[in-house]
Amino acid sequence: MQQKIVYNDRPASINNKNDTIKAIYQNGLKKAALEQNAFIMNGDLAVEILWKQHLPADIDNILKHTLDALKGICYVDDCAIISLKISKRYSQKEQLIITIKNKFILSKFIKKLIYTAFIKPLIKFIDANFKDIIEYEKHNHNPTTTINPNNNLALNLPVNTPNQQVNPSQNLSSSTNQTTDQIQKTKSEIQTPATSNETAQSVSTGINHQMQAVTLIKTTLQEFKDKITIAYKFSPKNITIYIVVSKSLDAQARKKITRLSKEKIMALQNRLNQGQFTIHYGAIPLKSNNIKL
């Protein structure tokens, strides 16, 4: 796109300090531009000026008055001009020919194309789906699962010494045989009221069983070391397990670890017949005990 403005008179020089001559020239150039249907051009512009001189003069002295006169008629501001060429030649008649063109810059065109075709639609998509993504993250990365057992029998697991390696399958096998004896013992306790000493002993035994359960959970989740943080909290008939999956992992990895750890604890719960397990994912409360894997 381009336009050409022709001014048939001698332009004013910046060296001429007479403001009247300057005003006459600029008003005359504006009038000529409007009569020739001049229009505003946007973007980067290249300007070429040919001055046909009857009397010799410095061509650079007319630039400022000329460019300022066309401001608001051919362009919004002359700062849009990135290329300027001026030349002169002898003529019997004074005349100024101004050609204004849009300057095509390949790099800017490519940037604009990329923004229009890819970046702008992507921004719109993110804006439109941001709330949905947040809701999805809340529901899929902070699940709360409560496992209800078939009964409330306490776990009777062997205590492992510090130097003894825990074997989950061996512990589970031994606890299965002990569960039958525990059922009979529980039935007799229900039929015969316990004394205060027996009650205190029962509470102490329950706490020991809960600690043993925590030890086995720690062993079961050992493969997720450095990927999860675990804590627990006791209540008389419940063990609450808190698990936080590392945010340094990507979303797919976090979902996989959440699913696998939940499945392992549920399988452990079903095999041990432990009192109620509650599993929370996403946050660890202050009043809880950390489990170091």
RAGIKA-V893256 format. One record per residue. N is the residue number from 1. RES is the residue in three letters. SS is DSSP state (h for helix, s for strand, l for the rest). PHI is phi in degrees with one decimal (none if undefined). D_FIRST is the distance of its C-alpha to the first C-alpha in whole Angstrom. Layout:
n=N res=RES ss=SS phi=PHI d_first=D_FIRST
n=N res=RES ss=SS phi=PHI d_first=D_FIRST
This chain:
n=1 res=MET ss=l phi=none d_first=0
n=2 res=GLN ss=s phi=-154.7 d_first=4
n=3 res=GLN ss=s phi=-146.1 d_first=7
n=4 res=LYS ss=s phi=-128.4 d_first=11
n=5 res=ILE ss=s phi=-116.3 d_first=14
n=6 res=VAL ss=s phi=-116.0 d_first=17
n=7 res=TYR ss=s phi=-119.0 d_first=21
n=8 res=ASN ss=l phi=-94.5 d_first=24
n=9 res=ASP ss=l phi=-168.2 d_first=26
n=10 res=ARG ss=l phi=-85.5 d_first=27
n=11 res=PRO ss=l phi=-72.9 d_first=26
n=12 res=ALA ss=l phi=-81.7 d_first=28
n=13 res=SER ss=l phi=-92.1 d_first=29
n=14 res=ILE ss=l phi=-68.6 d_first=30
n=15 res=ASN ss=l phi=-75.1 d_first=34
n=16 res=ASN ss=l phi=-82.2 d_first=34
n=17 res=LYS ss=l phi=-84.8 d_first=36
n=18 res=ASN ss=l phi=-78.9 d_first=36
n=19 res=ASP ss=h phi=-66.4 d_first=34
n=20 res=THR ss=h phi=-66.8 d_first=34
n=21 res=ILE ss=h phi=-63.7 d_first=33
n=22 res=LYS ss=h phi=-61.5 d_first=30
n=23 res=ALA ss=h phi=-65.2 d_first=30
n=24 res=ILE ss=h phi=-61.2 d_first=29
n=25 res=TYR ss=h phi=-65.4 d_first=27
n=26 res=GLN ss=h phi=-66.2 d_first=24
n=27 res=ASN ss=h phi=-65.3 d_first=25
n=28 res=GLY ss=h phi=-65.5 d_first=25
n=29 res=LEU ss=h phi=-68.2 d_first=21
n=30 res=LYS ss=h phi=-62.7 d_first=20
n=31 res=LYS ss=h phi=-62.6 d_first=22
n=32 res=ALA ss=h phi=-62.7 d_first=20
n=33 res=ALA ss=h phi=-64.4 d_first=16
n=34 res=LEU ss=h phi=-67.1 d_first=18
n=35 res=GLU ss=h phi=-66.5 d_first=19
n=36 res=GLN ss=l phi=-98.3 d_first=16
n=37 res=ASN ss=l phi=60.2 d_first=14
n=38 res=ALA ss=l phi=-64.7 d_first=12
n=39 res=PHE ss=l phi=-142.4 d_first=11
n=40 res=ILE ss=l phi=-72.3 d_first=11
n=41 res=MET ss=l phi=-114.8 d_first=9
n=42 res=ASN ss=l phi=-106.1 d_first=10
n=43 res=GLY ss=l phi=84.6 d_first=11
n=44 res=ASP ss=l phi=-76.6 d_first=11
n=45 res=LEU ss=s phi=-121.2 d_first=10
n=46 res=ALA ss=s phi=-119.1 d_first=11
n=47 res=VAL ss=s phi=-117.4 d_first=12
n=48 res=GLU ss=s phi=-120.7 d_first=14
n=49 res=ILE ss=s phi=-122.5 d_first=17
n=50 res=LEU ss=s phi=-114.9 d_first=19
n=51 res=TRP ss=s phi=-107.9 d_first=22
n=52 res=LYS ss=s phi=-87.8 d_first=24
n=53 res=GLN ss=s phi=-103.7 d_first=28
n=54 res=HIS ss=l phi=-95.4 d_first=31
n=55 res=LEU ss=l phi=-115.9 d_first=33
n=56 res=PRO ss=l phi=-60.3 d_first=32
n=57 res=ALA ss=l phi=-159.7 d_first=31
n=58 res=ASP ss=l phi=-72.3 d_first=30
n=59 res=ILE ss=h phi=-72.9 d_first=26
n=60 res=ASP ss=h phi=-73.8 d_first=26
n=61 res=ASN ss=h phi=-76.2 d_first=28
n=62 res=ILE ss=h phi=-103.4 d_first=25
n=63 res=LEU ss=h phi=-64.4 d_first=22
n=64 res=LYS ss=h phi=-62.1 d_first=24
n=65 res=HIS ss=h phi=-60.2 d_first=24
n=66 res=THR ss=h phi=-70.3 d_first=21
n=67 res=LEU ss=h phi=-67.1 d_first=19
n=68 res=ASP ss=h phi=-66.3 d_first=21
n=69 res=ALA ss=h phi=-66.4 d_first=21
n=70 res=LEU ss=l phi=-90.1 d_first=17
n=71 res=LYS ss=s phi=-68.2 d_first=18
n=72 res=GLY ss=l phi=86.1 d_first=18
n=73 res=ILE ss=l phi=-115.0 d_first=16
n=74 res=CYS ss=l phi=-108.1 d_first=12
n=75 res=TYR ss=s phi=-158.1 d_first=13
n=76 res=VAL ss=l phi=-69.3 d_first=16
n=77 res=ASP ss=l phi=-149.9 d_first=18
n=78 res=ASP ss=h phi=-72.8 d_first=17
n=79 res=CYS ss=h phi=-70.5 d_first=18
n=80 res=ALA ss=h phi=-73.0 d_first=15
n=81 res=ILE ss=s phi=-79.7 d_first=14
n=82 res=ILE ss=s phi=-108.3 d_first=16
n=83 res=SER ss=s phi=-141.9 d_first=15
n=84 res=LEU ss=s phi=-139.7 d_first=16
n=85 res=LYS ss=s phi=-130.9 d_first=17
n=86 res=ILE ss=s phi=-132.8 d_first=20
n=87 res=SER ss=s phi=-144.8 d_first=22
n=88 res=LYS ss=s phi=-141.4 d_first=24
n=89 res=ARG ss=s phi=-154.1 d_first=26
n=90 res=TYR ss=s phi=-73.1 d_first=29
n=91 res=SER ss=l phi=-154.4 d_first=29
n=92 res=GLN ss=l phi=-72.5 d_first=31
n=93 res=LYS ss=l phi=-127.7 d_first=29
n=94 res=GLU ss=l phi=-69.4 d_first=27
n=95 res=GLN ss=s phi=-157.7 d_first=23
n=96 res=LEU ss=s phi=-121.9 d_first=20
n=97 res=ILE ss=s phi=-115.8 d_first=17
n=98 res=ILE ss=s phi=-114.0 d_first=14
n=99 res=THR ss=s phi=-113.8 d_first=11
n=100 res=ILE ss=s phi=-119.0 d_first=9
n=101 res=LYS ss=s phi=-128.2 d_first=6
n=102 res=ASN ss=s phi=-75.2 d_first=6
n=103 res=LYS ss=l phi=-89.9 d_first=9
n=104 res=PHE ss=l phi=-86.0 d_first=10
n=105 res=ILE ss=l phi=-118.2 d_first=14
n=106 res=LEU ss=h phi=-59.8 d_first=16
n=107 res=SER ss=h phi=-63.1 d_first=19
n=108 res=LYS ss=h phi=-67.8 d_first=17
n=109 res=PHE ss=h phi=-63.9 d_first=15
n=110 res=ILE ss=h phi=-65.5 d_first=19
n=111 res=LYS ss=h phi=-61.3 d_first=20
n=112 res=LYS ss=h phi=-65.6 d_first=18
n=113 res=LEU ss=h phi=-63.6 d_first=19
n=114 res=ILE ss=h phi=-63.2 d_first=23
n=115 res=TYR ss=h phi=-63.2 d_first=23
n=116 res=THR ss=h phi=-69.2 d_first=21
n=117 res=ALA ss=h phi=-84.8 d_first=24
n=118 res=PHE ss=h phi=-123.0 d_first=27
n=119 res=ILE ss=h phi=-67.6 d_first=27
n=120 res=LYS ss=h phi=-61.1 d_first=26
n=121 res=PRO ss=h phi=-61.4 d_first=28
n=122 res=LEU ss=h phi=-65.3 d_first=31
n=123 res=ILE ss=h phi=-61.9 d_first=31
n=124 res=LYS ss=h phi=-62.5 d_first=32
n=125 res=PHE ss=h phi=-63.7 d_first=34
n=126 res=ILE ss=h phi=-63.1 d_first=36
n=127 res=ASP ss=h phi=-60.6 d_first=36
n=128 res=ALA ss=h phi=-74.1 d_first=37
n=129 res=ASN ss=h phi=-113.0 d_first=40
n=130 res=PHE ss=h phi=-60.9 d_first=41
n=131 res=LYS ss=h phi=-64.2 d_first=44
n=132 res=ASP ss=h phi=-64.4 d_first=45
n=133 res=ILE ss=h phi=-64.8 d_first=45
n=134 res=ILE ss=h phi=-60.3 d_first=47
n=135 res=GLU ss=h phi=-62.6 d_first=50
n=136 res=TYR ss=h phi=-62.8 d_first=50
n=137 res=GLU ss=h phi=-62.1 d_first=51
n=138 res=LYS ss=h phi=-62.4 d_first=54
n=139 res=HIS ss=h phi=-79.8 d_first=55
n=140 res=ASN ss=h phi=-105.4 d_first=55
n=141 res=HIS ss=h phi=-118.2 d_first=56
n=142 res=ASN ss=l phi=-128.9 d_first=58
n=143 res=PRO ss=l phi=-73.0 d_first=61
n=144 res=THR ss=s phi=-121.6 d_first=64
n=145 res=THR ss=s phi=-120.6 d_first=67
n=146 res=THR ss=s phi=-110.8 d_first=71
n=147 res=ILE ss=s phi=-105.5 d_first=73
n=148 res=ASN ss=l phi=-98.9 d_first=76
n=149 res=PRO ss=l phi=-78.9 d_first=79
n=150 res=ASN ss=l phi=-76.0 d_first=82
n=151 res=ASN ss=l phi=-150.0 d_first=85
n=152 res=ASN ss=l phi=-110.4 d_first=85
n=153 res=LEU ss=l phi=-71.4 d_first=87
n=154 res=ALA ss=l phi=-75.4 d_first=87
n=155 res=LEU ss=l phi=-78.6 d_first=85
n=156 res=ASN ss=l phi=-120.3 d_first=88
n=157 res=LEU ss=l phi=-112.1 d_first=87
n=158 res=PRO ss=l phi=-71.0 d_first=88
n=159 res=VAL ss=l phi=-86.7 d_first=87
n=160 res=ASN ss=l phi=-96.1 d_first=86
n=161 res=THR ss=l phi=-74.5 d_first=87
n=162 res=PRO ss=l phi=-57.0 d_first=84
n=163 res=ASN ss=l phi=-91.7 d_first=85
n=164 res=GLN ss=l phi=-92.9 d_first=85
n=165 res=GLN ss=l phi=-79.7 d_first=82
n=166 res=VAL ss=l phi=-78.8 d_first=81
n=167 res=ASN ss=l phi=-114.4 d_first=81
n=168 res=PRO ss=h phi=-58.0 d_first=80
n=169 res=SER ss=h phi=-66.4 d_first=81
n=170 res=GLN ss=h phi=-67.2 d_first=85
n=171 res=ASN ss=h phi=-62.5 d_first=85
n=172 res=LEU ss=h phi=-65.3 d_first=83
n=173 res=SER ss=h phi=-65.7 d_first=86
n=174 res=SER ss=h phi=-68.4 d_first=89
n=175 res=SER ss=h phi=-69.8 d_first=88
n=176 res=THR ss=h phi=-63.1 d_first=88
n=177 res=ASN ss=h phi=-66.0 d_first=92
n=178 res=GLN ss=h phi=-75.1 d_first=92
n=179 res=THR ss=h phi=-63.8 d_first=90
n=180 res=THR ss=h phi=-60.8 d_first=93
n=181 res=ASP ss=h phi=-62.9 d_first=96
n=182 res=GLN ss=h phi=-66.9 d_first=93
n=183 res=ILE ss=h phi=-61.7 d_first=93
n=184 res=GLN ss=h phi=-62.5 d_first=97
n=185 res=LYS ss=h phi=-65.1 d_first=97
n=186 res=THR ss=h phi=-65.1 d_first=95
n=187 res=LYS ss=h phi=-61.8 d_first=97
n=188 res=SER ss=h phi=-66.4 d_first=100
n=189 res=GLU ss=h phi=-68.0 d_first=98
n=190 res=ILE ss=h phi=-67.3 d_first=97
n=191 res=GLN ss=h phi=-75.8 d_first=101
n=192 res=THR ss=l phi=-111.6 d_first=102
n=193 res=PRO ss=l phi=-57.7 d_first=101
n=194 res=ALA ss=l phi=-86.3 d_first=100
n=195 res=THR ss=l phi=-78.0 d_first=102
n=196 res=SER ss=h phi=-63.2 d_first=100
n=197 res=ASN ss=h phi=-66.8 d_first=100
n=198 res=GLU ss=h phi=-66.5 d_first=99
n=199 res=THR ss=h phi=-64.5 d_first=96
n=200 res=ALA ss=h phi=-62.5 d_first=95
n=201 res=GLN ss=h phi=-64.5 d_first=96
n=202 res=SER ss=h phi=-64.8 d_first=93
n=203 res=VAL ss=h phi=-62.5 d_first=91
n=204 res=SER ss=h phi=-62.5 d_first=91
n=205 res=THR ss=h phi=-64.0 d_first=91
n=206 res=GLY ss=h phi=-61.0 d_first=88
n=207 res=ILE ss=h phi=-64.3 d_first=86
n=208 res=ASN ss=h phi=-61.3 d_first=87
n=209 res=HIS ss=h phi=-64.3 d_first=86
n=210 res=GLN ss=h phi=-64.5 d_first=82
n=211 res=MET ss=h phi=-63.4 d_first=82
n=212 res=GLN ss=h phi=-65.1 d_first=83
n=213 res=ALA ss=h phi=-62.9 d_first=80
n=214 res=VAL ss=h phi=-61.3 d_first=77
n=215 res=THR ss=h phi=-61.3 d_first=79
n=216 res=LEU ss=h phi=-71.1 d_first=78
n=217 res=ILE ss=h phi=-62.0 d_first=75
n=218 res=LYS ss=h phi=-58.6 d_first=74
n=219 res=THR ss=h phi=-66.4 d_first=75
n=220 res=THR ss=h phi=-64.3 d_first=73
n=221 res=LEU ss=l phi=-97.7 d_first=70
n=222 res=GLN ss=h phi=-60.1 d_first=70
n=223 res=GLU ss=h phi=-66.5 d_first=68
n=224 res=PHE ss=h phi=-97.6 d_first=65
n=225 res=LYS ss=l phi=-54.8 d_first=66
n=226 res=ASP ss=l phi=70.6 d_first=63
n=227 res=LYS ss=l phi=-114.0 d_first=61
n=228 res=ILE ss=s phi=-136.8 d_first=63
n=229 res=THR ss=s phi=-118.0 d_first=65
n=230 res=ILE ss=s phi=-123.1 d_first=68
n=231 res=ALA ss=s phi=-144.6 d_first=70
n=232 res=TYR ss=s phi=-143.7 d_first=73
n=233 res=LYS ss=s phi=-146.5 d_first=75
n=234 res=PHE ss=s phi=-97.6 d_first=78
n=235 res=SER ss=s phi=-139.2 d_first=80
n=236 res=PRO ss=l phi=-51.9 d_first=83
n=237 res=LYS ss=l phi=-122.5 d_first=82
n=238 res=ASN ss=s phi=-151.9 d_first=79
n=239 res=ILE ss=s phi=-119.2 d_first=77
n=240 res=THR ss=s phi=-100.9 d_first=73
n=241 res=ILE ss=s phi=-106.3 d_first=71
n=242 res=TYR ss=s phi=-109.9 d_first=67
n=243 res=ILE ss=s phi=-129.0 d_first=65
n=244 res=VAL ss=s phi=-119.8 d_first=62
n=245 res=VAL ss=s phi=-85.3 d_first=59
n=246 res=SER ss=l phi=-56.4 d_first=57
n=247 res=LYS ss=l phi=-76.2 d_first=54
n=248 res=SER ss=l phi=-73.3 d_first=53
n=249 res=LEU ss=l phi=-82.5 d_first=53
n=250 res=ASP ss=l phi=-75.2 d_first=50
n=251 res=ALA ss=h phi=-60.6 d_first=51
n=252 res=GLN ss=h phi=-65.1 d_first=52
n=253 res=ALA ss=h phi=-65.8 d_first=55
n=254 res=ARG ss=h phi=-63.3 d_first=56
n=255 res=LYS ss=h phi=-63.8 d_first=56
n=256 res=LYS ss=h phi=-65.1 d_first=58
n=257 res=ILE ss=h phi=-64.9 d_first=60
n=258 res=THR ss=h phi=-59.1 d_first=61
n=259 res=ARG ss=h phi=-66.3 d_first=62
n=260 res=LEU ss=h phi=-66.2 d_first=64
n=261 res=SER ss=h phi=-64.8 d_first=66
n=262 res=LYS ss=h phi=-64.1 d_first=67
n=263 res=GLU ss=h phi=-62.8 d_first=68
n=264 res=LYS ss=h phi=-65.5 d_first=70
n=265 res=ILE ss=h phi=-69.6 d_first=72
n=266 res=MET ss=h phi=-63.6 d_first=72
n=267 res=ALA ss=h phi=-63.8 d_first=74
n=268 res=LEU ss=h phi=-62.7 d_first=76
n=269 res=GLN ss=h phi=-60.2 d_first=77
n=270 res=ASN ss=h phi=-66.7 d_first=78
n=271 res=ARG ss=h phi=-80.2 d_first=80
n=272 res=LEU ss=h phi=-94.0 d_first=82
n=273 res=ASN ss=l phi=54.1 d_first=83
n=274 res=GLN ss=l phi=-73.7 d_first=82
n=275 res=GLY ss=l phi=-53.8 d_first=81
n=276 res=GLN ss=s phi=-52.4 d_first=78
n=277 res=PHE ss=s phi=-100.5 d_first=75
n=278 res=THR ss=s phi=-124.8 d_first=72
n=279 res=ILE ss=s phi=-114.2 d_first=69
n=280 res=HIS ss=s phi=-117.2 d_first=66
n=281 res=TYR ss=s phi=-113.5 d_first=62
n=282 res=GLY ss=l phi=121.3 d_first=60
n=283 res=ALA ss=l phi=-156.6 d_first=62
n=284 res=ILE ss=l phi=-117.3 d_first=65
n=285 res=PRO ss=l phi=-70.3 d_first=67
n=286 res=LEU ss=l phi=-65.5 d_first=69
n=287 res=LYS ss=l phi=-87.7 d_first=72
n=288 res=SER ss=l phi=-146.3 d_first=72
n=289 res=ASN ss=s phi=-108.8 d_first=74
n=290 res=ASN ss=s phi=-76.5 d_first=71
n=291 res=ILE ss=s phi=-111.7 d_first=72
n=292 res=LYS ss=l phi=-92.2 d_first=71
n=293 res=LEU ss=l phi=-79.2 d_first=71
